[in-house]
């Protein structure tokens, strides 16, 4: 991300969901979630971030605007 970070860059960031890390081969713990947020805080560009909705994530990103998206499953 640092390599491509410029004011005109838009990143799509989709980290492993919090407390669902066991479903990912590489693992991604609480410290990694915090480190990712610290990297995003320093970005010149902008980002779209997808996460599961939980108190930890809401608190971690509390200074950023958030939208809840309703998923509609079609048959």
WOFEN-V852482 format. One record per helix or strand. SS is the DSSP state (h for helix, s for strand). FROM is the first residue (numbers start at 0). LEN is the number of residues. If there is no record, write none. Layout:
SS/FROM/LEN + SS/FROM/LEN
This chain:
h/1/3 + s/9/4 + h/20/3 + h/29/12 + s/45/4 + h/54/6
